Amino acid sequence: MERQSGTRLIESDVVVVGGGYAGLAAALRLHDHAVDFTLVEAADRVGGRVLTEIRPDGGPVDHGGQWVGPTQTRLVELAARFDCPTFPTWEKGSHIEVWHDGTRVPYTGAAPADGPGVTEYVRVTGLLDELARTVDTVRPWRTARFEEWDARTAQSFFRSETDDADALRRLALAVQGLWCTEPDEISLFHVLFYIAAAGGFEQLMETRGCAQDSRFGTGAAGPARAVAALLGDRVRLGEQALSIAYDADGVRVRTSTTVLRARRAIVALPPHAVRAVDFAPPLPAARDGWLSHSPMGRVAKVHAVYDTPFWREEGLSGVATLYDDGPVGVVFDNSPEDGAHGVLVGFVYGDRLDGFAALDEAGRRAAVLESLVSVAGPGAGRPRDYMEKIWTLDPFARGGYEAYATPGGWSGHGERGWREPTGPLHWAGTETASEWNGYIDGAVSSGYRAADEALAGLAGANGPARPDEMNGENKVDGVDGAGRPDEVDGADRPEGAAR
């Protein structure tokens, strides 16, 4: 990989904008088809919203996405290809619920069998599953009650179904945990689509056999780093796309140092980052409207490190859900596989983040440790290290884990704005996935899909295929990599530029 300086012109068949899992998967697909490409990434690392820090003791800490489940087959296969092993998420022992009145409720599984609001929570989430089974995840606008559901918020649906205050607290935390937003901000249809894309509500919420099943021994960025190493100097770090000009002849992507010219572009950025790019001509109204209805979630991820995972000796799993007034909503045991030291990870979601982020560093640390003490006891208040990543402050992602759709976004702009190509531009990113939308696996499949579209376009297969006709696993054989867009004008050609 290169960190480039000096203005230059680079030509390739495809330029990939964004070095998260979506962009890397797209580039890997192109590499496997021997198609010439260049990938530009604004940050000084690959992985995007997956951020693994290697600590001084050699252990990885995941500040972003980190889990993988057995039905996330594309990520599983990618990790296997690059020999990135996984290990089961720790969940042995009693989980803890902490309630607003200070009550601590031990339980195992998704929720206590007779906890506050459980019966109504199970009934309402079962109804969500029932409705989600009717959603068409490839062509969502063909869902029978599409416009009706997209006109409502999750909150309006929950309140129409139950007046149980504790069940509503549970439902709110579920929304916060999955989309890092509040129930009154997200489209009900998007909730149902997302559940359908994962294969059911339990798949989203549970650990063993579900979304939180396993972690990567290398850290979750391990496969991303391995892909980037294979791709080599065609991955250019520290190159933020400032503008993208496109027409029937191809694309020109400008960074502060480089002009990249290609026949096709794959834009694999979070929606907020797409809106920061200057497009010429401007993006179609449907695409722009979709982006305007796709705010990023609000989340911070915090880690406390201890000499040992002491809570295990006390019969606790380290897994907790908190319905109190503290900042932390969910806690997991994030210790290394060998248990050489203990790590508790906590998540600060949605409205809780607003007040949390306003505190100074010492105040945030104290507030988090108070939450952890309520979960694991006094020892949790004495960590040897504390780390935090406030994703809303990230200069490129500006939120996490993913964007969600507000009411009216899908019905007003989804059919033409969600992921339909814009001329020679193809759209990738976990938000564009039909399976495991919002997850690393969804990012990988979206990259494959966008690359397949670009390959079809390069091959002249009656123009670019519509994304709703592709499944992310299609392969386009016999691609002819020859040909470039017309020469850029003299003003665009830096002196001595060459590849």
SVG drawing of the C-alpha trace seen along z (x, -y; Angstrom):
<svg xmlns="http://www.w3.org/2000/svg" viewBox="-52 -24 59 46">
<polyline fill="none" stroke="black" stroke-width="0.4" points="0.0,0.0 1.2,-3.5 0.8,-6.8 1.3,-9.1 2.4,-12.7 2.6,-14.9 -0.1,-15.5 -0.4,-12.8 -2.7,-11.2 -3.7,-7.6 -5.6,-5.6 -7.4,-2.3 -10.5,-0.5 -12.2,-1.0 -11.6,-3.4 -12.9,-2.3 -13.7,-5.0 -13.5,-3.9 -11.3,-1.3 -13.8,0.2 -15.0,3.8 -17.3,2.8 -14.6,1.2 -12.0,3.9 -14.5,6.6 -15.2,4.8 -11.5,4.4 -10.8,8.0 -13.5,9.1 -11.9,7.0 -8.5,8.4 -9.8,11.9 -11.0,11.1 -7.7,9.5 -9.3,6.1 -7.1,3.0 -8.3,0.8 -7.2,-1.8 -8.7,-2.1 -8.5,-5.4 -9.2,-5.7 -9.3,-9.0 -8.0,-7.5 -4.5,-6.2 -5.8,-2.7 -8.3,-0.3 -11.4,1.1 -13.7,-1.9 -16.1,-1.5 -14.1,1.6 -11.2,0.3 -8.8,2.7 -6.2,1.2 -3.2,3.4 -2.4,2.6 1.2,2.5 0.6,6.0 0.0,7.2 -3.7,7.8 -6.3,6.4 -9.1,4.1 -12.0,3.6 -13.3,0.0 -15.8,0.6 -17.6,3.6 -16.3,6.9 -18.6,9.9 -19.4,12.6 -22.1,15.2 -22.3,18.5 -25.0,17.3 -22.8,14.3 -21.3,16.6 -19.5,14.0 -17.5,12.7 -16.8,16.2 -15.5,17.2 -13.4,14.1 -11.8,14.7 -11.1,18.4 -9.5,17.4 -7.0,15.2 -6.6,17.5 -8.1,15.2 -9.5,17.5 -12.4,16.8 -13.3,17.8 -16.6,17.9 -17.9,14.8 -17.8,15.4 -21.2,15.8 -20.8,18.4 -22.4,17.4 -25.3,15.1 -26.2,12.0 -27.4,9.0 -30.2,6.5 -29.9,3.1 -33.2,1.2 -34.0,-2.4 -34.8,-1.8 -31.5,-0.1 -32.8,3.5 -30.4,6.1 -31.9,9.1 -29.7,12.1 -30.7,14.1 -29.5,16.4 -30.4,16.2 -31.9,13.2 -34.0,12.0 -35.2,13.2 -38.2,15.5 -40.3,13.4 -38.5,10.0 -40.3,6.6 -42.2,6.3 -40.8,9.5 -44.2,11.0 -45.2,8.0 -41.7,7.5 -41.7,11.1 -45.2,10.6 -44.3,7.4 -41.0,8.7 -42.7,11.8 -45.1,9.6 -42.1,7.8 -40.8,11.1 -44.1,12.0 -44.3,8.7 -40.7,8.9 -41.3,12.3 -43.4,10.5 -40.6,8.0 -38.9,8.4 -35.3,7.6 -34.1,7.5 -36.9,5.2 -38.2,3.7 -40.7,1.5 -42.6,4.6 -43.5,5.4 -47.3,5.4 -47.6,2.8 -44.5,0.9 -45.8,-2.7 -47.9,-2.2 -45.0,-0.9 -42.6,-3.5 -44.9,-6.3 -44.6,-5.2 -41.9,-5.3 -41.0,-2.3 -42.2,-4.2 -45.7,-4.7 -45.9,-1.0 -44.7,0.0 -47.1,-2.4 -50.0,-1.1 -49.2,2.4 -48.5,2.1 -48.7,-0.4 -46.4,1.7 -43.8,-0.8 -41.1,1.8 -41.8,3.5 -41.4,0.1 -38.0,-0.3 -36.9,3.0 -38.0,2.2 -36.3,-1.2 -33.0,0.4 -33.3,2.9 -33.6,0.1 -30.8,-1.8 -28.6,1.3 -29.3,2.2 -29.4,-1.2 -27.9,-3.6 -30.9,-5.8 -34.3,-6.2 -37.6,-4.6 -39.2,-7.9 -36.5,-8.5 -36.4,-5.4 -38.9,-4.1 -40.9,-1.1 -40.3,0.4 -36.6,0.0 -36.8,2.0 -38.7,4.8 -36.4,4.8 -33.4,5.0 -34.9,7.9 -35.7,9.7 -32.2,9.1 -30.7,10.9 -33.1,13.8 -35.1,12.9 -35.1,10.8 -33.3,13.5 -30.5,13.5 -29.9,9.9 -30.1,10.1 -28.6,13.4 -25.1,14.6 -24.5,18.3 -25.4,19.1 -26.4,15.5 -24.9,12.1 -22.7,12.0 -21.5,15.6 -17.7,15.1 -14.8,12.7 -11.7,12.6 -8.4,13.5 -6.7,10.9 -9.3,8.3 -12.1,7.7 -9.9,5.6 -7.7,8.7 -9.4,9.8 -9.4,6.2 -5.7,5.8 -5.1,9.1 -7.1,8.1 -5.2,4.8 -1.9,6.6 -2.8,8.8 -3.9,5.8 -0.7,3.9 0.1,0.5 -3.3,0.3 -4.7,-0.7 -3.8,-4.3 -4.3,-5.6 -4.7,-9.2 -6.5,-10.0 -9.9,-11.5 -12.1,-11.8 -13.1,-15.5 -15.0,-15.4 -16.3,-12.9 -17.1,-13.9 -18.9,-11.4 -20.4,-11.0 -21.0,-8.3 -17.3,-8.1 -16.2,-7.4 -15.3,-9.1 -12.7,-11.4 -12.1,-11.2 -10.0,-14.0 -8.2,-13.9 -6.0,-16.7 -3.0,-15.1 -4.3,-12.9 -6.7,-12.7 -7.9,-9.2 -9.5,-8.4 -11.5,-5.2 -14.3,-3.7 -16.3,-2.9 -16.3,-3.9 -17.5,-2.0 -18.4,-4.4 -18.2,-2.5 -18.7,-5.3 -21.1,-5.8 -24.0,-8.1 -22.7,-11.0 -19.3,-10.7 -21.0,-10.5 -22.8,-13.8 -19.4,-15.4 -18.2,-14.6 -18.8,-17.1 -20.5,-15.3 -20.6,-16.7 -23.3,-16.6 -25.1,-16.6 -26.5,-13.2 -30.1,-12.4 -32.9,-13.6 -33.7,-10.0 -30.1,-9.3 -29.8,-12.6 -33.2,-12.1 -32.2,-8.7 -29.0,-10.1 -30.9,-12.9 -33.1,-10.3 -30.1,-8.2 -28.6,-9.7 -25.8,-7.9 -26.4,-6.3 -25.0,-7.9 -22.8,-5.6 -19.6,-5.4 -17.8,-2.2 -15.9,-2.1 -13.5,0.5 -12.2,1.0 -9.2,3.3 -8.5,5.3 -5.7,7.6 -8.1,10.6 -11.8,11.2 -12.6,11.3 -16.4,11.4 -16.1,14.9 -15.0,16.2 -18.1,14.7 -20.3,16.6 -21.1,13.6 -20.8,13.6 -20.0,9.9 -23.1,9.5 -25.6,6.9 -28.4,4.7 -29.0,1.4 -32.3,-0.4 -31.2,-3.0 -30.2,-6.6 -26.5,-5.9 -24.7,-6.3 -24.1,-2.6 -26.9,-0.5 -25.2,2.9 -22.1,4.6 -20.1,7.6 -17.1,9.5 -14.5,8.5 -11.5,10.3 -9.0,12.1 -9.5,15.7 -6.9,16.9 -8.4,14.7 -4.9,13.3 -6.6,10.1 -10.1,8.9 -12.0,6.5 -15.5,5.2 -16.9,3.3 -19.9,0.9 -22.0,-0.9 -23.5,-4.4 -26.3,-4.8 -28.6,-7.4 -29.9,-10.1 -27.6,-8.8 -24.6,-9.7 -25.6,-13.4 -25.1,-14.0 -22.2,-11.7 -20.2,-13.4 -20.8,-16.8 -18.8,-15.6 -15.1,-16.1 -12.8,-13.0 -12.7,-12.4 -16.5,-12.8 -17.1,-10.3 -14.7,-7.8 -16.4,-8.1 -19.9,-7.7 -18.9,-4.6 -17.2,-3.0 -20.2,-3.7 -22.3,-1.7 -19.7,1.1 -19.7,1.3 -23.5,1.8 -22.9,4.8 -19.7,6.5 -19.2,5.1 -16.7,2.7 -13.7,4.2 -15.1,2.8 -14.3,-0.7 -10.6,-0.1 -9.4,0.7 -5.8,0.6 -6.8,-1.1 -9.8,-2.8 -10.4,-3.5 -13.3,-5.1 -14.2,-5.8 -17.0,-8.3 -18.0,-7.5 -20.0,-10.7 -16.6,-12.5 -14.9,-10.3 -13.9,-12.6 -14.9,-10.2 -17.7,-7.9 -19.3,-10.7 -21.4,-8.0 -22.1,-4.3 -22.6,-1.5 -24.6,-2.3 -27.1,-4.7 -30.7,-4.0 -33.8,-5.2 -36.1,-7.8 -39.8,-7.7 -40.5,-8.4 -37.0,-7.5 -37.7,-4.1 -41.1,-5.0 -40.0,-8.3 -36.6,-7.5 -35.7,-3.8 -36.5,-2.3 -34.2,-4.6 -32.0,-6.0 -31.0,-3.0 -28.4,-1.4 -29.3,-1.7 -26.2,-2.7 -25.9,-6.3 -24.4,-6.1 -20.9,-4.7 -21.1,-5.0 -21.9,-2.0 -22.9,-2.1 -21.6,0.2 -21.6,0.1 -23.4,2.1 -26.5,-0.1 -27.0,1.2 -27.0,4.9 -30.0,7.2 -28.6,9.7 -27.1,8.7 -27.7,5.0 -25.7,2.9 -23.1,5.6 -19.6,6.4 -21.1,9.3 -23.5,6.9 -20.6,4.6 -18.7,7.5 -21.7,8.7 -22.4,5.1 -18.8,4.8 -19.2,8.0 -22.5,6.9 -21.1,3.5 -18.0,5.1 -20.3,7.5 -22.2,4.5 -19.0,2.8 -17.7,5.9 -20.9,6.3 -20.6,2.6 -17.0,3.1 -18.0,6.1 -20.7,4.2 -23.4,6.5 -26.3,4.3 -25.2,1.6 -24.9,2.0 -27.1,4.6 -29.7,3.4 -28.5,4.3 -31.8,5.9 -31.0,8.5 -27.6,9.4 -27.0,11.3 -23.5,10.4 -22.2,13.8 -22.4,13.5 -19.2,13.7 -18.8,12.1 -16.3,14.1 -14.3,13.2 -14.0,9.5 -11.9,7.5 -9.8,5.1 -8.7,3.1 -9.9,-0.4 -9.8,-3.7 -12.1,-6.8 -11.1,-9.6 -8.0,-11.6 -8.6,-14.2 -8.1,-17.8 -4.7,-19.4 -5.7,-21.3 -6.3,-17.9 -3.1,-16.3 -0.3,-16.9 3.2,-17.2 5.0,-13.9 2.0,-12.0 2.3,-8.3 1.4,-4.9"/>
</svg>
